[in-house]
């Protein structure tokens, strides 16, 4: 495995609380380019180191050869494209290191994250269905669940230019009160503090009860309606209190957090809230599944739907 280091010293900041080392995974597509642009801005805001990685797919035809010419050509071409990106953005928006690896993409990216202490992975999406839904292929969704660091994903509808002057000033934290959400909340709070921004906590309750056992299925319509309204009111109040209980007594925020409970379906509720509150960033947990690799091949997963249609970047933390 070869690594091309640019050896530019890392400038640290005492005020930065979020990210120190950002890794951008690229396949040289337009979505990956958009992700790099956003990552460069984020690195500048945090005085963070930024590395760029491209992973070459393994080829069984040449696996038994020590130095096959074909593999060298692939590697040389990848290095040239990485150098072109570095030259294009120039010294004002520096890329500290470029890396070329070969093997399964998700495994190689994860290995670099662990080896180099990366604390944020940035990737771009095409927003398509099936195996082409993410710019790096379905393996990228594996990383959403398996990456040992948060993952910032830019979907095709994410507006990156709109936040360049103001940063992440309005952060929407969507929670289901699961393990992934519990791990994502400290990061959302930290970002809101650093940006002196507004933190909006969102939880969606089902538009109807999951089961009808709590409602009178055979009651008169008026009685059933009253019982439904009471259930909805109780669920709403309980969820608001749970959101408030998520935060410490002293949040360190300059603006009071906003607590929002909706009754839409999960994906629609998050997307609607992101538009209504003009969110610059959506933060949420990506809970583990029994088989992250299998889940990555499900065409319309919840996380993918949010990323695909979100008007801003989405930051996920694996639970």
C-alpha positions as a printed NumPy array, in Angstrom:
array([[  0.   ,   0.   ,   0.   ],
       [  1.41 ,   3.385,  -0.957],
       [  0.73 ,   6.698,   0.713],
       [  1.668,  10.014,  -0.841],
       [  2.225,  12.522,   1.952],
       [  2.317,  16.241,   1.265],
       [  3.907,  16.904,   4.663],
       [  2.086,  20.145,   5.371],
       [  2.121,  20.829,   9.145],
       [ -1.165,  20.622,  10.996],
       [ -2.339,  23.93 ,  12.449],
       [ -4.345,  23.447,  15.61 ],
       [ -6.81 ,  25.752,  17.309],
       [ -7.549,  26.012,  20.989],
       [-11.122,  27.026,  20.217],
       [-11.922,  24.109,  17.946],
       [-14.025,  21.486,  19.674],
       [-15.281,  19.422,  16.803],
       [-12.811,  17.947,  14.306],
       [ -9.014,  17.649,  14.13 ],
       [ -8.531,  15.283,  11.186],
       [-11.013,  15.047,   8.31 ],
       [-10.852,  12.301,   5.684],
       [-12.573,  12.662,   2.309],
       [-13.174,   9.441,   0.351],
       [-13.331,  10.148,  -3.378],
       [-14.008,   8.236,  -6.575],
       [-13.345,  11.423,  -8.631],
       [-17.053,  11.823,  -9.396],
       [-18.931,  15.119,  -9.204],
       [-20.626,  14.149,  -5.9  ],
       [-17.193,  13.404,  -4.42 ],
       [-15.966,  16.767,  -5.664],
       [-18.85 ,  18.529,  -3.924],
       [-18.003,  16.631,  -0.754],
       [-14.386,  17.76 ,  -0.989],
       [-15.423,  21.396,  -1.374],
       [-17.523,  21.164,   1.768],
       [-14.809,  19.32 ,   3.67 ],
       [-12.251,  21.999,   2.796],
       [-14.508,  24.656,   4.26 ],
       [-15.108,  22.589,   7.386],
       [-11.366,  21.954,   7.792],
       [-10.666,  25.672,   7.543],
       [-13.339,  26.465,  10.149],
       [-11.891,  23.901,  12.562],
       [ -8.193,  24.413,  11.687],
       [ -8.225,  20.69 ,  11.008],
       [ -5.968,  18.421,   8.98 ],
       [ -7.57 ,  17.168,   5.769],
       [ -6.659,  13.94 ,   3.977],
       [ -7.984,  12.591,   0.693],
       [ -8.238,   8.877,  -0.09 ],
       [ -9.019,   6.891,  -3.232],
       [ -9.412,   3.114,  -3.02 ],
       [ -8.634,   0.905,  -6.006],
       [-10.838,  -2.145,  -6.312],
       [ -9.082,  -5.511,  -5.963],
       [ -8.601,  -7.503,  -9.17 ],
       [ -8.346, -11.254,  -8.742],
       [ -6.688, -11.657, -12.125],
       [ -3.529, -10.007, -10.82 ],
       [ -3.713, -10.942,  -7.147],
       [ -1.   , -13.608,  -7.488],
       [  1.461, -11.25 ,  -9.204],
       [  3.824,  -9.148,  -7.13 ],
       [  4.076,  -6.054,  -9.34 ],
       [  1.73 ,  -6.36 , -12.302],
       [  1.998,  -3.494, -14.782],
       [ -1.755,  -3.095, -14.95 ],
       [ -1.998,  -2.432, -11.226],
       [  0.847,   0.087, -11.373],
       [ -0.965,   1.961, -14.122],
       [ -4.13 ,   2.108, -12.026],
       [ -2.203,   3.406,  -9.043],
       [ -0.285,   5.969, -11.088],
       [ -3.509,   7.232, -12.639],
       [ -5.132,   7.587,  -9.205],
       [ -2.119,   9.517,  -7.909],
       [ -2.278,  11.866, -10.897],
       [ -5.944,  12.573, -10.304],
       [ -5.343,  13.195,  -6.605],
       [ -2.46 ,  15.548,  -7.408],
       [ -4.689,  17.395,  -9.88 ],
       [ -7.218,  17.988,  -7.097],
       [ -4.495,  19.258,  -4.776],
       [ -3.122,  21.591,  -7.465],
       [ -6.567,  22.853,  -8.37 ],
       [ -7.535,  23.958,  -4.89 ],
       [ -4.096,  25.398,  -4.22 ],
       [ -2.375,  26.417,  -0.981],
       [ -5.255,  28.559,   0.313],
       [ -7.473,  25.49 ,   0.717],
       [ -4.881,  22.929,   1.59 ],
       [ -5.115,  19.17 ,   1.38 ],
       [ -2.579,  17.84 ,   3.845],
       [ -2.259,  14.264,   2.591],
       [ -3.369,  12.024,  -0.246],
       [ -3.657,   8.275,   0.025],
       [ -4.126,   5.447,  -2.458],
       [ -5.19 ,   2.045,  -1.158],
       [ -6.312,  -1.171,  -2.837],
       [ -8.928,  -3.586,  -1.552],
       [-12.556,  -3.575,  -0.419],
       [-13.453,   0.11 ,  -0.157],
       [-15.21 ,   0.071,   3.202],
       [-12.436,  -1.981,   4.828],
       [ -9.663,   0.232,   3.496],
       [-11.369,   3.481,   4.465],
       [-12.091,   2.162,   7.924],
       [ -8.481,   1.039,   8.316],
       [ -7.202,   4.522,   7.468],
       [ -9.655,   6.084,   9.931],
       [ -8.3  ,   3.883,  12.705],
       [ -4.614,   4.156,  11.713],
       [ -4.542,   7.936,  11.43 ],
       [ -6.963,   9.004,  14.129],
       [ -9.516,  10.471,  11.722],
       [-12.509,  11.968,  13.531],
       [-14.712,  12.784,  10.525],
       [-15.296,  10.982,   7.229],
       [-16.837,  12.977,   4.364],
       [-18.492,  11.349,   1.338],
       [-20.766,  12.445,  -1.508],
       [-23.915,  10.821,  -2.906],
       [-25.583,  10.564,  -6.285],
       [-28.996,   9.995,  -4.772],
       [-29.913,   7.03 ,  -6.953],
       [-31.488,   3.796,  -5.823],
       [-30.03 ,   0.335,  -5.474],
       [-26.297,  -0.242,  -5.703],
       [-25.581,   3.176,  -7.22 ],
       [-27.224,   5.245,  -4.516],
       [-23.935,   6.511,  -3.075],
       [-21.031,   7.858,  -5.083],
       [-18.682,   5.241,  -3.695],
       [-21.176,   2.441,  -4.208],
       [-23.211,   0.574,  -1.627],
       [-20.096,   0.164,   0.535],
       [-20.5  ,   3.8  ,   1.546],
       [-23.692,   2.992,   3.402],
       [-21.785,   0.275,   5.225],
       [-19.501,   3.028,   6.475],
       [-22.474,   5.011,   7.767],
       [-23.037,   2.17 ,  10.22 ],
       [-19.521,   0.832,  10.716],
       [-17.218,   3.863,  10.603],
       [-15.5  ,   4.395,  13.957],
       [-16.014,   8.144,  13.503],
       [-18.924,  10.381,  12.432],
       [-19.744,  10.476,   8.704],
       [-20.766,  13.661,   6.896],
       [-22.693,  12.879,   3.711],
       [-23.707,  15.356,   1.037],
       [-26.713,  14.325,  -0.992],
       [-27.586,  15.651,  -4.442],
       [-29.994,  18.248,  -3.007],
       [-27.678,  19.501,  -0.251],
       [-26.851,  23.169,  -0.68 ],
       [-23.195,  23.607,   0.186],
       [-22.791,  27.236,  -0.888],
       [-25.559,  28.526,   1.365],
       [-23.614,  27.842,   4.58 ],
       [-20.195,  29.091,   3.523],
       [-20.665,  32.47 ,   5.174],
       [-22.414,  31.342,   8.33 ],
       [-21.341,  27.751,   9.013],
       [-23.633,  25.312,  10.829],
       [-25.768,  27.946,  12.553],
       [-28.978,  25.894,  12.626],
       [-28.451,  22.262,  13.578],
       [-31.346,  19.809,  13.457],
       [-30.78 ,  16.833,  15.751],
       [-33.232,  14.04 ,  14.9  ],
       [-33.506,  11.376,  17.578],
       [-35.336,   8.111,  18.121],
       [-33.771,   7.892,  21.616],
       [-31.7  ,   4.896,  20.471],
       [-27.991,   4.155,  20.941],
       [-26.979,   5.92 ,  17.751],
       [-28.85 ,   9.053,  18.793],
       [-27.255,   8.986,  22.243],
       [-23.8  ,   8.987,  20.639],
       [-24.729,  11.694,  18.12 ],
       [-26.153,  14.213,  20.584],
       [-22.828,  15.311,  22.21 ],
       [-21.456,  16.074,  18.738],
       [-24.546,  18.07 ,  17.76 ],
       [-24.317,  20.023,  21.012],
       [-20.591,  20.618,  20.546],
       [-21.092,  21.924,  17.01 ],
       [-23.899,  24.234,  18.128],
       [-21.674,  25.651,  20.867],
       [-18.744,  26.164,  18.512],
       [-20.916,  27.915,  15.919],
       [-22.907,  29.854,  18.536],
       [-25.873,  28.411,  16.718],
       [-29.372,  27.141,  17.35 ],
       [-29.899,  23.499,  18.279],
       [-33.261,  22.054,  17.258],
       [-34.123,  18.685,  18.809],
       [-36.665,  16.66 ,  16.848],
       [-38.54 ,  13.458,  17.611],
       [-41.262,  11.938,  15.465],
       [-44.09 ,   9.914,  16.969],
       [-46.249,   7.697,  14.721],
       [-49.266,   9.454,  13.198],
       [-51.35 ,   6.584,  14.599],
       [-50.638,   4.188,  17.489],
       [-48.417,   1.264,  16.602],
       [-51.143,  -1.042,  17.888],
       [-54.797,  -0.414,  18.458],
       [-54.816,  -2.233,  21.8  ],
       [-54.762,   1.047,  23.685],
       [-57.733,   2.422,  21.747],
       [-61.33 ,   1.26 ,  21.724],
       [-61.538,  -0.426,  18.351],
       [-65.287,  -0.973,  18.606],
       [-66.19 ,   2.248,  20.433],
       [-68.42 ,   4.907,  18.827],
       [-66.564,   7.233,  16.46 ],
       [-66.719,  10.247,  18.789],
       [-65.365,   8.255,  21.726],
       [-62.587,   6.734,  19.614],
       [-61.654,  10.191,  18.324],
       [-61.446,  11.59 ,  21.863],
       [-59.345,   8.648,  22.966],
       [-57.041,   9.142,  19.964],
       [-56.612,  12.844,  20.729],
       [-55.778,  12.021,  24.33 ],
       [-53.199,   9.446,  23.208],
       [-51.67 ,  11.947,  20.805],
       [-51.513,  14.713,  23.43 ],
       [-49.971,  12.398,  26.029],
       [-47.418,  11.054,  23.542],
       [-46.489,  14.593,  22.48 ],
       [-45.977,  15.808,  26.055],
       [-43.95 ,  12.74 ,  26.962],
       [-41.718,  13.132,  23.907],
       [-41.082,  16.833,  24.596],
       [-40.015,  15.991,  28.138],
       [-37.731,  13.208,  26.866],
       [-36.093,  15.693,  24.494],
       [-35.508,  18.141,  27.334],
       [-34.082,  15.374,  29.502],
       [-31.505,  14.604,  26.794],
       [-29.622,  17.837,  27.462],
       [-27.617,  18.741,  30.566],
       [-28.836,  21.524,  32.845],
       [-26.1  ,  23.813,  31.51 ],
       [-25.923,  23.423,  27.745],
       [-23.396,  26.183,  27.095],
       [-25.523,  27.348,  24.182],
       [-26.035,  31.037,  23.473],
       [-29.535,  30.36 ,  22.135],
       [-32.236,  28.358,  23.835],
       [-32.702,  24.908,  22.268],
       [-35.933,  24.307,  20.396],
       [-37.875,  21.109,  21.037],
       [-40.013,  19.81 ,  18.196],
       [-42.271,  16.756,  18.23 ],
       [-44.071,  15.802,  15.036],
       [-46.559,  13.152,  14.006],
       [-45.43 ,  12.521,  10.446],
       [-43.611,   9.404,   9.335],
       [-39.936,   9.53 ,  10.259],
       [-38.316,  10.439,   6.945],
       [-40.95 ,  12.976,   5.921],
       [-40.881,  14.548,   9.377],
       [-37.129,  15.101,   9.351],
       [-37.127,  16.523,   5.835],
       [-40.086,  18.797,   6.562],
       [-38.42 ,  20.121,   9.726],
       [-35.119,  20.695,   7.921],
       [-36.905,  22.962,   5.438],
       [-39.131,  24.689,   7.994],
       [-36.247,  25.579,  10.299],
       [-33.766,  26.169,   7.443],
       [-31.307,  23.67 ,   8.898],
       [-27.65 ,  23.954,   7.874],
       [-26.963,  20.433,   9.142],
       [-28.954,  17.351,  10.105],
       [-27.419,  15.17 ,  12.824],
       [-28.723,  11.692,  13.604],
       [-27.667,   8.248,  14.716],
       [-27.233,   5.323,  12.33 ],
       [-28.092,   2.316,  14.435],
       [-26.236,  -0.954,  13.919],
       [-28.004,  -3.792,  12.146],
       [-27.355,  -7.51 ,  12.319],
       [-25.613,  -7.25 ,   8.956],
       [-24.51 ,  -3.739,   7.884],
       [-23.356,  -5.151,   4.564],
       [-26.794,  -6.597,   3.876],
       [-28.537,  -3.425,   5.032],
       [-26.462,  -1.418,   2.575],
       [-28.12 ,  -3.261,  -0.281],
       [-31.685,  -2.513,   0.796],
       [-32.834,  -0.003,  -1.864],
       [-34.775,   2.438,   0.316],
       [-33.337,   2.455,   3.796],
       [-34.337,   5.231,   6.158],
       [-30.885,   6.832,   6.312],
       [-30.561,   6.802,   2.55 ],
       [-33.954,   8.441,   2.083],
       [-33.03 ,  11.321,   4.378],
       [-29.614,  11.807,   2.743],
       [-31.078,  11.568,  -0.751],
       [-33.58 ,  14.397,  -0.238],
       [-32.004,  16.512,   2.51 ],
       [-31.44 ,  20.191,   1.6  ],
       [-28.284,  20.239,   3.702],
       [-25.433,  17.874,   4.686],
       [-26.29 ,  14.962,   6.999],
       [-23.99 ,  13.944,   9.842],
       [-24.464,  10.401,  11.12 ],
       [-22.936,   8.602,  14.087],
       [-23.046,   4.82 ,  14.258],
       [-24.669,   3.432,  17.352]])
